[in-house]
Amino acid sequence: MTDCLALFFQKVSSMDTWKDLATVLSGFSTFAIGILTFFLWRENRLLRKVGSEPRLIAYYEPHPDGTGGLNIAIANVGNGSAKDVYFQFEGDPDNFARYHIILDCTYRRGPIATIPQDDKISMFFAVGFQLFSPKDEMGNGANQPIEPFHIRVEWQSIEGRKKYADRFLLDVKPYANLPGFINKPPLLKLVDSVNIVGQQIGALKPLVGELTHIIETTTLESEWVRKAKGNTEDV
């Protein structure tokens, strides 16, 4: 037993044995570093791939001036910039024609050069309350919102290697009970009030004109009040 232990310690203490052990450990270290490098390269590749996938969405938003206007926004909520952006309204043309819509919805628009990440473009679509009453029933208190429609958006990554397309449903009905969307803004209410006053003044014009045709002819010597009919031309 003692001889075996002596032989073991003799081999362990040998310089060649330590060199062989160091070589083996170095080989394992190199192999482990190679595997780690491969996984890091793969992870970085996936991150770069994800980082160049822009994602566009379309939705309604209130006009920033607070005038009761309704905008359509196309926002980039993905990673990386989107380029060559096109969009087109998909719906019944007669449906759009029935309402006071500012934006022309009849043709495909684009290309918009770039929408950077976390940025958007916003277009004035219509005055909010006018989307709840057709043109021929405006002012009658009719509540007939414009029918829902889709907007198709097309774009590609900034490198131009991948193309994307998506459709988004735009429905104004959920905004019906939200203040500021279907109510007329204060400025338009003031215009309506001025128009009503103008109509009332117009109705008084014939009566005022008749009074201007009467001329007072009473003198100090007159026993009664005297009036004469003057020029009957409209004033």
C-alpha positions as CSV (number, residue, x, y, z in Angstrom):
1,M,0.0,0.0,0.0
2,T,2.8,2.3,0.9
3,D,4.6,1.5,-2.3
4,C,1.5,2.3,-4.4
5,L,1.0,5.7,-2.7
6,A,4.7,6.5,-3.2
7,L,4.4,5.7,-6.9
8,F,1.2,7.8,-7.3
9,F,2.8,10.9,-5.7
10,Q,5.9,10.4,-7.8
11,K,3.8,10.5,-11.0
12,V,1.7,13.5,-9.8
13,S,4.8,15.4,-8.9
14,S,6.3,14.8,-12.3
15,M,6.5,18.0,-14.5
16,D,5.3,16.2,-17.6
17,T,2.1,15.2,-15.8
18,W,1.3,18.8,-15.0
19,K,2.0,19.9,-18.6
20,D,-0.4,17.3,-19.9
21,L,-3.1,18.4,-17.5
22,A,-2.6,22.0,-18.4
23,T,-2.9,21.1,-22.1
24,V,-6.2,19.3,-21.5
25,L,-7.6,22.2,-19.4
26,S,-6.6,24.7,-22.1
27,G,-8.4,22.6,-24.7
28,F,-11.6,22.5,-22.6
29,S,-11.4,26.3,-22.1
30,T,-11.0,27.0,-25.8
31,F,-13.9,24.8,-26.6
32,A,-16.1,26.5,-24.0
33,I,-15.1,29.9,-25.3
34,G,-16.0,28.8,-28.8
35,I,-19.5,27.7,-27.7
36,L,-20.1,30.9,-25.8
37,T,-18.9,33.0,-28.8
38,F,-21.3,31.1,-31.1
39,F,-24.3,31.7,-28.8
40,L,-23.4,35.4,-28.5
41,W,-23.2,35.8,-32.3
42,R,-26.5,34.1,-32.7
43,E,-28.1,36.3,-30.1
44,N,-26.8,39.5,-31.7
45,R,-28.0,38.3,-35.1
46,L,-31.5,37.8,-33.7
47,L,-31.5,41.2,-32.0
48,R,-30.4,42.9,-35.2
49,K,-33.2,41.0,-37.1
50,V,-35.8,42.2,-34.5
51,G,-34.4,45.7,-34.5
52,S,-35.1,46.1,-38.2
53,E,-38.8,45.2,-38.2
54,P,-40.9,48.3,-38.2
55,R,-44.6,47.9,-37.3
56,L,-47.2,50.5,-38.5
57,I,-50.7,50.9,-37.1
58,A,-53.6,53.3,-38.1
59,Y,-56.1,54.8,-35.7
60,Y,-58.3,57.8,-35.0
61,E,-57.0,60.7,-32.8
62,P,-58.4,64.1,-31.9
63,H,-57.0,67.1,-33.7
64,P,-54.3,68.8,-31.5
65,D,-55.9,72.2,-31.9
66,G,-58.9,71.1,-29.9
67,T,-61.4,72.3,-32.6
68,G,-63.4,69.0,-32.7
69,G,-61.5,67.7,-35.7
70,L,-60.7,64.0,-36.1
71,N,-57.4,62.9,-37.5
72,I,-56.2,59.6,-38.9
73,A,-52.7,58.7,-37.6
74,I,-50.3,56.1,-38.9
75,A,-47.7,55.4,-36.2
76,N,-44.6,53.3,-36.2
77,V,-44.7,51.2,-33.0
78,G,-42.1,48.7,-34.1
79,N,-38.3,48.7,-34.1
80,G,-36.5,50.5,-36.9
81,S,-37.7,53.0,-39.4
82,A,-40.3,52.2,-42.1
83,K,-39.8,53.5,-45.6
84,D,-41.9,53.8,-48.8
85,V,-45.2,53.9,-46.9
86,Y,-48.5,53.6,-48.8
87,F,-52.0,53.8,-47.5
88,Q,-55.4,53.4,-49.1
89,F,-59.0,53.6,-47.8
90,E,-61.1,50.5,-48.4
91,G,-64.8,51.0,-48.2
92,D,-67.9,51.9,-50.2
93,P,-67.3,55.2,-52.0
94,D,-71.0,56.1,-51.6
95,N,-70.5,55.8,-47.8
96,F,-67.7,58.4,-47.9
97,A,-69.7,60.7,-50.3
98,R,-72.6,61.0,-47.9
99,Y,-70.6,62.8,-45.2
100,H,-68.5,66.0,-45.0
101,I,-65.0,64.4,-45.2
102,I,-62.0,66.7,-45.7
103,L,-59.6,64.0,-46.8
104,D,-60.0,62.5,-50.3
105,C,-60.5,58.8,-49.8
106,T,-60.7,57.7,-53.4
107,Y,-57.1,56.8,-54.3
108,R,-53.9,55.2,-53.0
109,R,-51.4,57.6,-51.4
110,G,-47.7,57.3,-51.2
111,P,-44.9,56.6,-51.1
112,I,-44.1,58.5,-47.8
113,A,-40.3,58.4,-47.6
114,T,-39.8,57.5,-44.0
115,I,-41.6,57.1,-40.7
116,P,-39.0,56.8,-38.0
117,Q,-39.3,54.5,-35.0
118,D,-41.8,55.9,-32.4
119,D,-42.9,58.6,-34.8
120,K,-46.2,59.1,-36.8
121,I,-47.9,61.0,-39.5
122,S,-51.4,62.5,-38.8
123,M,-54.0,63.7,-41.4
124,F,-57.1,65.8,-40.9
125,F,-59.9,63.5,-41.8
126,A,-63.1,65.3,-40.8
127,V,-64.9,67.4,-38.2
128,G,-66.0,64.9,-35.6
129,F,-69.7,65.7,-35.3
130,Q,-70.1,65.7,-39.1
131,L,-69.3,62.0,-39.1
132,F,-72.5,61.3,-37.2
133,S,-75.0,62.9,-39.6
134,P,-75.1,62.6,-43.4
135,K,-75.0,65.8,-45.5
136,D,-78.7,65.7,-46.4
137,E,-79.7,65.3,-42.7
138,M,-77.3,67.7,-41.1
139,G,-79.0,69.8,-38.4
140,N,-82.0,67.4,-38.1
141,G,-80.5,65.8,-35.0
142,A,-80.0,62.5,-36.9
143,N,-77.6,60.0,-35.4
144,Q,-76.3,58.0,-38.3
145,P,-72.5,57.5,-37.9
146,I,-70.4,56.7,-41.0
147,E,-70.1,53.0,-41.6
148,P,-66.8,51.4,-40.4
149,F,-64.2,51.1,-43.1
150,H,-60.6,49.7,-43.4
151,I,-57.4,51.4,-44.2
152,R,-54.7,49.4,-45.8
153,V,-51.1,50.3,-45.0
154,E,-48.0,49.0,-46.9
155,W,-44.4,49.6,-46.0
156,Q,-40.9,48.1,-45.9
157,S,-37.9,48.0,-43.7
158,I,-35.2,50.6,-44.0
159,E,-32.9,48.1,-45.7
160,G,-35.6,47.3,-48.2
161,R,-35.2,43.5,-47.7
162,K,-38.7,42.9,-46.3
163,K,-42.1,44.3,-47.2
164,Y,-45.1,44.4,-45.0
165,A,-48.8,45.1,-45.3
166,D,-51.8,45.3,-42.9
167,R,-55.4,46.4,-42.7
168,F,-56.9,48.3,-39.8
169,L,-60.6,48.8,-39.0
170,L,-61.7,52.4,-38.3
171,D,-65.0,52.8,-36.6
172,V,-66.2,56.2,-35.3
173,K,-69.1,54.7,-33.3
174,P,-67.1,54.1,-30.0
175,Y,-66.4,57.9,-29.9
176,A,-70.1,58.8,-29.9
177,N,-70.4,59.5,-26.2
178,L,-67.0,61.2,-25.7
179,P,-67.1,65.0,-25.3
180,G,-65.4,66.9,-28.0
181,F,-65.9,64.4,-30.8
182,I,-69.5,64.8,-31.8
183,N,-70.2,68.2,-30.1
184,K,-69.6,71.3,-32.2
185,P,-66.5,73.3,-31.0
186,P,-67.2,76.7,-29.5
187,L,-66.2,78.6,-32.6
188,L,-68.7,76.7,-34.8
189,K,-71.4,77.2,-32.2
190,L,-70.7,81.0,-32.3
191,V,-70.9,80.9,-36.2
192,D,-74.3,79.2,-35.9
193,S,-75.5,81.9,-33.4
194,V,-74.4,84.7,-35.8
195,N,-76.2,83.0,-38.7
196,I,-79.4,82.8,-36.6
197,V,-79.1,86.5,-35.7
198,G,-78.5,87.3,-39.4
199,Q,-81.7,85.4,-40.4
200,Q,-83.7,87.3,-37.8
201,I,-82.4,90.6,-39.0
202,G,-83.2,89.6,-42.5
203,A,-86.8,88.9,-41.5
204,L,-87.1,92.4,-39.9
205,K,-85.8,94.2,-43.0
206,P,-89.2,94.5,-44.8
207,L,-90.8,95.9,-41.7
208,V,-88.0,98.4,-41.2
209,G,-88.2,99.4,-44.9
210,E,-91.9,100.2,-44.5
211,L,-91.2,102.5,-41.6
212,T,-88.6,104.4,-43.5
213,H,-91.2,105.3,-46.2
214,I,-93.2,107.3,-43.7
215,I,-92.2,111.0,-43.3
216,E,-93.1,113.2,-40.4
217,T,-94.8,116.4,-41.8
218,T,-96.3,117.8,-38.6
219,T,-95.6,121.5,-37.9
220,L,-96.2,123.8,-35.0
221,E,-99.4,125.1,-36.6
222,S,-100.8,121.6,-37.2
223,E,-103.7,120.5,-35.1
224,W,-103.0,116.8,-35.7
225,V,-99.9,114.7,-36.3
226,R,-99.3,114.6,-40.0
227,K,-97.3,111.9,-41.9
228,A,-96.6,111.6,-45.6
229,K,-95.6,108.6,-47.7
230,G,-92.1,109.0,-49.0
231,N,-90.0,107.1,-51.5
232,T,-91.2,103.5,-51.8
233,E,-88.0,102.1,-53.2
234,D,-86.4,99.3,-51.1
235,V,-83.6,100.5,-48.8
